[in-house]
Amino acid sequence: ANAADTMSSHAGWTEVTAYSESTREALTLGTVASQSVDNSASAAQFSINSDSTTIGGAFLTTNNTKGGTTGTLYGIAAFSGGDLVLNNGSTLDVTVTLTAASA
């Protein structure tokens, strides 16, 4: 990931579209507490539909078009446990925690 990345230009990574859902999963956040909020009650769930699919992280964008290159890229992060290699029939649940602080 690079701070200059956008949905139309991100040379260091590519979107994996080897999942059954027709659009990118929506982010459903819970209640803010101590300047933090997460989606642990409603994880983004992806049904993998290809063998040997390597996934290194996740990103957050305003565009739900699978493979789309428009919209605002809000953030990207590598998975804390490293890359995952998943096969057809696997399910990937993604949770995110967003934290903000005043300067």
N, CA, C and O atoms as a GROMACS GRO file, in nm:
protein
  412
    1ALA      N    1   0.084  -0.119   0.000
    1ALA     CA    2   0.000   0.000   0.000
    1ALA      C    3   0.088   0.125   0.000
    1ALA      O    4   0.197   0.126   0.057
    2ASN      N    5   0.039   0.228  -0.064
    2ASN     CA    6   0.110   0.354  -0.075
    2ASN      C    7   0.011   0.466  -0.047
    2ASN      O    8  -0.105   0.457  -0.087
    3ALA      N    9   0.054   0.570   0.022
    3ALA     CA   10  -0.036   0.681   0.056
    3ALA      C   11  -0.094   0.747  -0.069
    3ALA      O   12  -0.200   0.811  -0.060
    4ALA      N   13  -0.029   0.734  -0.182
    4ALA     CA   14  -0.078   0.795  -0.307
    4ALA      C   15  -0.174   0.704  -0.383
    4ALA      O   16  -0.224   0.744  -0.488
    5ASP      N   17  -0.200   0.583  -0.334
    5ASP     CA   18  -0.289   0.491  -0.403
    5ASP      C   19  -0.430   0.549  -0.417
    5ASP      O   20  -0.479   0.618  -0.328
    6THR      N   21  -0.492   0.520  -0.532
    6THR     CA   22  -0.632   0.552  -0.556
    6THR      C   23  -0.696   0.427  -0.614
    6THR      O   24  -0.627   0.329  -0.641
    7MET      N   25  -0.827   0.428  -0.632
    7MET     CA   26  -0.893   0.313  -0.692
    7MET      C   27  -0.850   0.292  -0.836
    7MET      O   28  -0.852   0.179  -0.885
    8SER      N   29  -0.810   0.398  -0.906
    8SER     CA   30  -0.769   0.382  -1.045
    8SER      C   31  -0.618   0.362  -1.061
    8SER      O   32  -0.572   0.330  -1.170
    9SER      N   33  -0.541   0.381  -0.954
    9SER     CA   34  -0.396   0.370  -0.964
    9SER      C   35  -0.338   0.317  -0.832
    9SER      O   36  -0.328   0.390  -0.734
   10HIS      N   37  -0.299   0.191  -0.832
   10HIS     CA   38  -0.241   0.129  -0.713
   10HIS      C   39  -0.146   0.017  -0.757
   10HIS      O   40  -0.181  -0.101  -0.755
   11ALA      N   41  -0.027   0.057  -0.797
   11ALA     CA   42   0.070  -0.034  -0.857
   11ALA      C   43   0.114  -0.148  -0.765
   11ALA      O   44   0.155  -0.253  -0.814
   12GLY      N   45   0.109  -0.130  -0.636
   12GLY     CA   46   0.161  -0.229  -0.543
   12GLY      C   47   0.067  -0.344  -0.509
   12GLY      O   48   0.107  -0.436  -0.438
   13TRP      N   49  -0.057  -0.340  -0.556
   13TRP     CA   50  -0.153  -0.445  -0.521
   13TRP      C   51  -0.262  -0.454  -0.627
   13TRP      O   52  -0.284  -0.361  -0.704
   14THR      N   53  -0.331  -0.567  -0.628
   14THR     CA   54  -0.443  -0.587  -0.718
   14THR      C   55  -0.562  -0.641  -0.638
   14THR      O   56  -0.545  -0.709  -0.537
   15GLU      N   57  -0.680  -0.609  -0.684
   15GLU     CA   58  -0.801  -0.658  -0.619
   15GLU      C   59  -0.826  -0.802  -0.658
   15GLU      O   60  -0.818  -0.837  -0.776
   16VAL      N   61  -0.855  -0.886  -0.561
   16VAL     CA   62  -0.895  -1.025  -0.586
   16VAL      C   63  -1.046  -1.025  -0.608
   16VAL      O   64  -1.121  -0.976  -0.524
   17THR      N   65  -1.090  -1.081  -0.720
   17THR     CA   66  -1.234  -1.087  -0.749
   17THR      C   67  -1.283  -1.232  -0.756
   17THR      O   68  -1.391  -1.259  -0.809
   18ALA      N   69  -1.205  -1.325  -0.704
   18ALA     CA   70  -1.240  -1.467  -0.707
   18ALA      C   71  -1.333  -1.502  -0.590
   18ALA      O   72  -1.302  -1.587  -0.508
   19TYR      N   73  -1.448  -1.432  -0.586
   19TYR     CA   74  -1.550  -1.462  -0.486
   19TYR      C   75  -1.687  -1.456  -0.553
   19TYR      O   76  -1.705  -1.388  -0.654
   20SER      N   77  -1.783  -1.526  -0.496
   20SER     CA   78  -1.914  -1.545  -0.558
   20SER      C   79  -2.005  -1.423  -0.552
   20SER      O   80  -2.092  -1.408  -0.639
   21GLU      N   81  -1.989  -1.338  -0.455
   21GLU     CA   82  -2.077  -1.222  -0.441
   21GLU      C   83  -2.064  -1.133  -0.566
   21GLU      O   84  -1.955  -1.119  -0.621
   22SER      N   85  -2.175  -1.074  -0.610
   22SER     CA   86  -2.173  -0.996  -0.733
   22SER      C   87  -2.117  -0.855  -0.714
   22SER      O   88  -2.078  -0.790  -0.811
   23THR      N   89  -2.111  -0.808  -0.590
   23THR     CA   90  -2.054  -0.677  -0.560
   23THR      C   91  -1.961  -0.689  -0.439
   23THR      O   92  -1.961  -0.789  -0.368
   24ARG      N   93  -1.881  -0.585  -0.418
   24ARG     CA   94  -1.799  -0.581  -0.296
   24ARG      C   95  -1.892  -0.573  -0.176
   24ARG      O   96  -2.000  -0.514  -0.182
   25GLU      N   97  -1.850  -0.634  -0.067
   25GLU     CA   98  -1.931  -0.634   0.054
   25GLU      C   99  -1.938  -0.493   0.116
   25GLU      O  100  -1.841  -0.418   0.112
   26ALA      N  101  -2.054  -0.460   0.171
   26ALA     CA  102  -2.073  -0.332   0.238
   26ALA      C  103  -2.013  -0.337   0.378
   26ALA      O  104  -2.010  -0.442   0.442
   27LEU      N  105  -1.964  -0.224   0.424
   27LEU     CA  106  -1.911  -0.212   0.559
   27LEU      C  107  -2.025  -0.168   0.651
   27LEU      O  108  -2.083  -0.060   0.632
   28THR      N  109  -2.056  -0.252   0.750
   28THR     CA  110  -2.160  -0.219   0.847
   28THR      C  111  -2.094  -0.205   0.982
   28THR      O  112  -2.053  -0.303   1.044
   29LEU      N  113  -2.085  -0.081   1.029
   29LEU     CA  114  -2.014  -0.052   1.153
   29LEU      C  115  -2.107  -0.058   1.273
   29LEU      O  116  -2.228  -0.038   1.262
   30GLY      N  117  -2.047  -0.085   1.388
   30GLY     CA  118  -2.121  -0.088   1.514
   30GLY      C  119  -2.120   0.049   1.580
   30GLY      O  120  -2.119   0.151   1.511
   31THR      N  121  -2.121   0.051   1.711
   31THR     CA  122  -2.127   0.174   1.789
   31THR      C  123  -1.986   0.223   1.821
   31THR      O  124  -1.899   0.145   1.857
   32VAL      N  125  -1.966   0.353   1.807
   32VAL     CA  126  -1.836   0.413   1.838
   32VAL      C  127  -1.816   0.415   1.989
   32VAL      O  128  -1.906   0.453   2.064
   33ALA      N  129  -1.697   0.374   2.032
   33ALA     CA  130  -1.661   0.378   2.174
   33ALA      C  131  -1.512   0.407   2.184
   33ALA      O  132  -1.432   0.343   2.116
   34SER      N  133  -1.474   0.502   2.266
   34SER     CA  134  -1.333   0.538   2.286
   34SER      C  135  -1.263   0.568   2.154
   34SER      O  136  -1.151   0.523   2.131
   35GLN      N  137  -1.329   0.644   2.069
   35GLN     CA  138  -1.277   0.688   1.939
   35GLN      C  139  -1.247   0.572   1.844
   35GLN      O  140  -1.159   0.582   1.759
   36SER      N  141  -1.321   0.462   1.858
   36SER     CA  142  -1.300   0.344   1.776
   36SER      C  143  -1.434   0.280   1.741
   36SER      O  144  -1.529   0.284   1.819
   37VAL      N  145  -1.439   0.219   1.621
   37VAL     CA  146  -1.560   0.149   1.578
   37VAL      C  147  -1.516   0.032   1.490
   37VAL      O  148  -1.415   0.040   1.421
   38ASP      N  149  -1.594  -0.076   1.493
   38ASP     CA  150  -1.558  -0.192   1.410
   38ASP      C  151  -1.683  -0.256   1.350
   38ASP      O  152  -1.795  -0.213   1.376
   39ASN      N  153  -1.660  -0.358   1.269
   39ASN     CA  154  -1.770  -0.431   1.206
   39ASN      C  155  -1.777  -0.575   1.258
   39ASN      O  156  -1.825  -0.664   1.187
   40SER      N  157  -1.730  -0.598   1.378
   40SER     CA  158  -1.723  -0.734   1.431
   40SER      C  159  -1.861  -0.801   1.441
   40SER      O  160  -1.870  -0.923   1.434
   41ALA      N  161  -1.967  -0.723   1.457
   41ALA     CA  162  -2.102  -0.781   1.464
   41ALA      C  163  -2.156  -0.815   1.326
   41ALA      O  164  -2.255  -0.887   1.314
   42SER      N  165  -2.091  -0.763   1.221
   42SER     CA  166  -2.137  -0.786   1.084
   42SER      C  167  -2.016  -0.789   0.990
   42SER      O  168  -1.999  -0.701   0.906
   43ALA      N  169  -1.933  -0.891   1.007
   43ALA     CA  170  -1.811  -0.903   0.925
   43ALA      C  171  -1.846  -0.911   0.777
   43ALA      O  172  -1.948  -0.968   0.739
   44ALA      N  173  -1.759  -0.854   0.694
   44ALA     CA  174  -1.774  -0.867   0.549
   44ALA      C  175  -1.738  -1.012   0.514
   44ALA      O  176  -1.631  -1.059   0.551
   45GLN      N  177  -1.826  -1.081   0.443
   45GLN     CA  178  -1.807  -1.223   0.416
   45GLN      C  179  -1.795  -1.247   0.265
   45GLN      O  180  -1.879  -1.202   0.187
   46PHE      N  181  -1.690  -1.317   0.227
   46PHE     CA  182  -1.662  -1.347   0.086
   46PHE      C  183  -1.658  -1.497   0.065
   46PHE      O  184  -1.586  -1.568   0.136
   47SER      N  185  -1.732  -1.546  -0.033
   47SER     CA  186  -1.736  -1.689  -0.068
   47SER      C  187  -1.639  -1.712  -0.183
   47SER      O  188  -1.668  -1.678  -0.298
   48ILE      N  189  -1.525  -1.769  -0.152
   48ILE     CA  190  -1.419  -1.788  -0.251
   48ILE      C  191  -1.463  -1.892  -0.354
   48ILE      O  192  -1.517  -1.996  -0.318
   49ASN      N  193  -1.438  -1.863  -0.484
   49ASN     CA  194  -1.482  -1.955  -0.589
   49ASN      C  195  -1.371  -1.996  -0.685
   49ASN      O  196  -1.396  -2.028  -0.801
   50SER      N  197  -1.246  -1.995  -0.636
   50SER     CA  198  -1.133  -2.038  -0.717
   50SER      C  199  -1.026  -2.097  -0.627
   50SER      O  200  -1.003  -2.046  -0.517
   51ASP      N  201  -0.962  -2.203  -0.672
   51ASP     CA  202  -0.855  -2.265  -0.593
   51ASP      C  203  -0.728  -2.181  -0.593
   51ASP      O  204  -0.702  -2.106  -0.688
   52SER      N  205  -0.650  -2.193  -0.487
   52SER     CA  206  -0.520  -2.127  -0.471
   52SER      C  207  -0.530  -1.975  -0.487
   52SER      O  208  -0.447  -1.913  -0.553
   53THR      N  209  -0.630  -1.917  -0.425
   53THR     CA  210  -0.650  -1.773  -0.429
   53THR      C  211  -0.573  -1.709  -0.314
   53THR      O  212  -0.604  -1.734  -0.197
   54THR      N  213  -0.474  -1.627  -0.345
   54THR     CA  214  -0.394  -1.560  -0.243
   54THR      C  215  -0.449  -1.422  -0.216
   54THR      O  216  -0.466  -1.341  -0.308
   55ILE      N  217  -0.478  -1.394  -0.088
   55ILE     CA  218  -0.534  -1.266  -0.046
   55ILE      C  219  -0.445  -1.211   0.064
   55ILE      O  220  -0.421  -1.278   0.164
   56GLY      N  221  -0.398  -1.088   0.045
   56GLY     CA  222  -0.303  -1.029   0.139
   56GLY      C  223  -0.360  -0.924   0.231
   56GLY      O  224  -0.294  -0.885   0.328
   57GLY      N  225  -0.482  -0.878   0.205
   57GLY     CA  226  -0.538  -0.773   0.288
   57GLY      C  227  -0.673  -0.730   0.238
   57GLY      O  228  -0.740  -0.801   0.164
   58ALA      N  229  -0.712  -0.611   0.280
   58ALA     CA  230  -0.844  -0.558   0.244
   58ALA      C  231  -0.835  -0.408   0.223
   58ALA      O  232  -0.741  -0.342   0.269
   59PHE      N  233  -0.935  -0.354   0.153
   59PHE     CA  234  -0.941  -0.210   0.134
   59PHE      C  235  -1.084  -0.164   0.151
   59PHE      O  236  -1.178  -0.243   0.147
   60LEU      N  237  -1.099  -0.034   0.172
   60LEU     CA  238  -1.230   0.027   0.193
   60LEU      C  239  -1.249   0.136   0.088
   60LEU      O  240  -1.166   0.227   0.076
   61THR      N  241  -1.358   0.127   0.012
   61THR     CA  242  -1.387   0.223  -0.094
   61THR      C  243  -1.535   0.258  -0.096
   61THR      O  244  -1.617   0.188  -0.038
   62THR      N  245  -1.568   0.366  -0.165
   62THR     CA  246  -1.707   0.408  -0.178
   62THR      C  247  -1.779   0.336  -0.291
   62THR      O  248  -1.902   0.347  -0.301
   63ASN      N  249  -1.707   0.264  -0.377
   63ASN     CA  250  -1.767   0.199  -0.494
   63ASN      C  251  -1.780   0.050  -0.467
   63ASN      O  252  -1.681  -0.017  -0.437
   64ASN      N  253  -1.902  -0.004  -0.478
   64ASN     CA  254  -1.921  -0.147  -0.451
   64ASN      C  255  -1.906  -0.235  -0.575
   64ASN      O  256  -1.930  -0.355  -0.568
   65THR      N  257  -1.866  -0.176  -0.689
   65THR     CA  258  -1.851  -0.252  -0.812
   65THR      C  259  -1.730  -0.345  -0.802
   65THR      O  260  -1.616  -0.300  -0.790
   66LYS      N  261  -1.755  -0.473  -0.808
   66LYS     CA  262  -1.649  -0.574  -0.803
   66LYS      C  263  -1.550  -0.549  -0.916
   66LYS      O  264  -1.588  -0.554  -1.033
   67GLY      N  265  -1.424  -0.523  -0.882
   67GLY     CA  266  -1.322  -0.494  -0.982
   67GLY      C  267  -1.324  -0.352  -1.033
   67GLY      O  268  -1.248  -0.317  -1.123
   68GLY      N  269  -1.411  -0.268  -0.977
   68GLY     CA  270  -1.425  -0.130  -1.024
   68GLY      C  271  -1.302  -0.044  -0.993
   68GLY      O  272  -1.228  -0.072  -0.899
   69THR      N  273  -1.282   0.060  -1.074
   69THR     CA  274  -1.166   0.147  -1.057
   69THR      C  275  -1.204   0.291  -1.028
   69THR      O  276  -1.121   0.381  -1.042
   70THR      N  277  -1.329   0.314  -0.989
   70THR     CA  278  -1.372   0.449  -0.952
   70THR      C  279  -1.413   0.448  -0.805
   70THR      O  280  -1.420   0.343  -0.742
   71GLY      N  281  -1.441   0.566  -0.753
   71GLY     CA  282  -1.477   0.579  -0.612
   71GLY      C  283  -1.357   0.625  -0.532
   71GLY      O  284  -1.245   0.633  -0.583
   72THR      N  285  -1.382   0.655  -0.407
   72THR     CA  286  -1.277   0.702  -0.317
   72THR      C  287  -1.220   0.584  -0.239
   72THR      O  288  -1.295   0.508  -0.178
   73LEU      N  289  -1.090   0.570  -0.241
   73LEU     CA  290  -1.020   0.468  -0.162
   73LEU      C  291  -0.993   0.529  -0.025
   73LEU      O  292  -0.912   0.620  -0.013
   74TYR      N  293  -1.060   0.478   0.078
   74TYR     CA  294  -1.042   0.532   0.213
   74TYR      C  295  -0.924   0.471   0.286
   74TYR      O  296  -0.862   0.538   0.368
   75GLY      N  297  -0.893   0.348   0.259
   75GLY     CA  298  -0.782   0.285   0.328
   75GLY      C  299  -0.758   0.145   0.280
   75GLY      O  300  -0.844   0.082   0.218
   76ILE      N  301  -0.638   0.096   0.309
   76ILE     CA  302  -0.597  -0.039   0.273
   76ILE      C  303  -0.504  -0.090   0.382
   76ILE      O  304  -0.427  -0.014   0.440
   77ALA      N  305  -0.513  -0.218   0.410
   77ALA     CA  306  -0.425  -0.276   0.511
   77ALA      C  307  -0.399  -0.423   0.480
   77ALA      O  308  -0.487  -0.494   0.431
   78ALA      N  309  -0.279  -0.466   0.511
   78ALA     CA  310  -0.245  -0.607   0.500
   78ALA      C  311  -0.308  -0.680   0.618
   78ALA      O  312  -0.328  -0.622   0.724
   79PHE      N  313  -0.340  -0.808   0.599
   79PHE     CA  314  -0.392  -0.888   0.710
   79PHE      C  315  -0.284  -0.902   0.816
   79PHE      O  316  -0.167  -0.919   0.784
   80SER      N  317  -0.323  -0.894   0.942
   80SER     CA  318  -0.227  -0.900   1.052
   80SER      C  319  -0.155  -1.034   1.060
   80SER      O  320  -0.043  -1.041   1.111
   81GLY      N  321  -0.216  -1.140   1.010
   81GLY     CA  322  -0.154  -1.272   1.013
   81GLY      C  323  -0.081  -1.309   0.885
   81GLY      O  324  -0.034  -1.422   0.871
   82GLY      N  325  -0.071  -1.215   0.790
   82GLY     CA  326  -0.004  -1.242   0.663
   82GLY      C  327  -0.102  -1.288   0.556
   82GLY      O  328  -0.223  -1.293   0.578
   83ASP      N  329  -0.047  -1.320   0.439
   83ASP     CA  330  -0.128  -1.363   0.325
   83ASP      C  331  -0.206  -1.491   0.356
   83ASP      O  332  -0.159  -1.577   0.431
   84LEU      N  333  -0.324  -1.502   0.297
   84LEU     CA  334  -0.405  -1.622   0.306
   84LEU      C  335  -0.412  -1.686   0.168
   84LEU      O  336  -0.424  -1.616   0.068
   85VAL      N  337  -0.405  -1.819   0.162
   85VAL     CA  338  -0.426  -1.892   0.038
   85VAL      C  339  -0.552  -1.975   0.058
   85VAL      O  340  -0.555  -2.067   0.140
   86LEU      N  341  -0.657  -1.942  -0.017
   86LEU     CA  342  -0.786  -2.005   0.001
   86LEU      C  343  -0.827  -2.079  -0.125
   86LEU      O  344  -0.781  -2.048  -0.235
   87ASN      N  345  -0.913  -2.178  -0.108
   87ASN     CA  346  -0.960  -2.260  -0.219
   87ASN      C  347  -1.110  -2.243  -0.239
   87ASN      O  348  -1.181  -2.192  -0.153
   88ASN      N  349  -1.157  -2.288  -0.355
   88ASN     CA  350  -1.298  -2.285  -0.388
   88ASN      C  351  -1.379  -2.346  -0.274
   88ASN      O  352  -1.347  -2.455  -0.226
   89GLY      N  353  -1.482  -2.277  -0.231
   89GLY     CA  354  -1.566  -2.324  -0.121
   89GLY      C  355  -1.529  -2.264   0.013
   89GLY      O  356  -1.605  -2.278   0.109
   90SER      N  357  -1.414  -2.197   0.023
   90SER     CA  358  -1.374  -2.131   0.148
   90SER      C  359  -1.455  -2.004   0.168
   90SER      O  360  -1.504  -1.945   0.072
   91THR      N  361  -1.469  -1.964   0.292
   91THR     CA  362  -1.534  -1.838   0.325
   91THR      C  363  -1.435  -1.751   0.401
   91THR      O  364  -1.372  -1.796   0.496
   92LEU      N  365  -1.422  -1.626   0.358
   92LEU     CA  366  -1.334  -1.531   0.424
   92LEU      C  367  -1.420  -1.426   0.493
   92LEU      O  368  -1.497  -1.355   0.428
   93ASP      N  369  -1.406  -1.415   0.625
   93ASP     CA  370  -1.474  -1.311   0.702
   93ASP      C  371  -1.371  -1.202   0.735
   93ASP      O  372  -1.266  -1.230   0.792
   94VAL      N  373  -1.401  -1.078   0.697
   94VAL     CA  374  -1.308  -0.968   0.719
   94VAL      C  375  -1.368  -0.871   0.821
   94VAL      O  376  -1.480  -0.823   0.804
   95THR      N  377  -1.292  -0.845   0.926
   95THR     CA  378  -1.332  -0.743   1.023
   95THR      C  379  -1.228  -0.631   1.022
   95THR      O  380  -1.110  -0.654   0.996
   96VAL      N  381  -1.275  -0.512   1.050
   96VAL     CA  382  -1.190  -0.394   1.050
   96VAL      C  383  -1.223  -0.310   1.172
   96VAL      O  384  -1.339  -0.304   1.214
   97THR      N  385  -1.122  -0.246   1.227
   97THR     CA  386  -1.141  -0.151   1.335
   97THR      C  387  -1.090  -0.016   1.288
   97THR      O  388  -0.976  -0.004   1.245
   98LEU      N  389  -1.174   0.085   1.296
   98LEU     CA  390  -1.138   0.220   1.257
   98LEU      C  391  -1.122   0.303   1.383
   98LEU      O  392  -1.208   0.301   1.471
   99THR      N  393  -1.011   0.376   1.392
   99THR     CA  394  -0.981   0.457   1.510
   99THR      C  395  -0.946   0.598   1.466
   99THR      O  396  -0.876   0.617   1.367
  100ALA      N  397  -0.993   0.696   1.538
  100ALA     CA  398  -0.962   0.836   1.508
  100ALA      C  399  -0.927   0.906   1.638
  100ALA      O  400  -0.974   0.870   1.746
  101ALA      N  401  -0.844   1.008   1.626
  101ALA     CA  402  -0.806   1.086   1.741
  101ALA      C  403  -0.792   1.232   1.699
  101ALA      O  404  -0.758   1.260   1.584
  102SER      N  405  -0.817   1.323   1.790
  102SER     CA  406  -0.800   1.464   1.759
  102SER      C  407  -0.651   1.497   1.761
  102SER      O  408  -0.573   1.437   1.836
  103ALA      N  409  -0.614   1.592   1.679
  103ALA     CA  410  -0.472   1.631   1.671
  103ALA      C  411  -0.436   1.729   1.778
  103ALA      O  412  -0.321   1.772   1.786
   0.00000   0.00000   0.00000
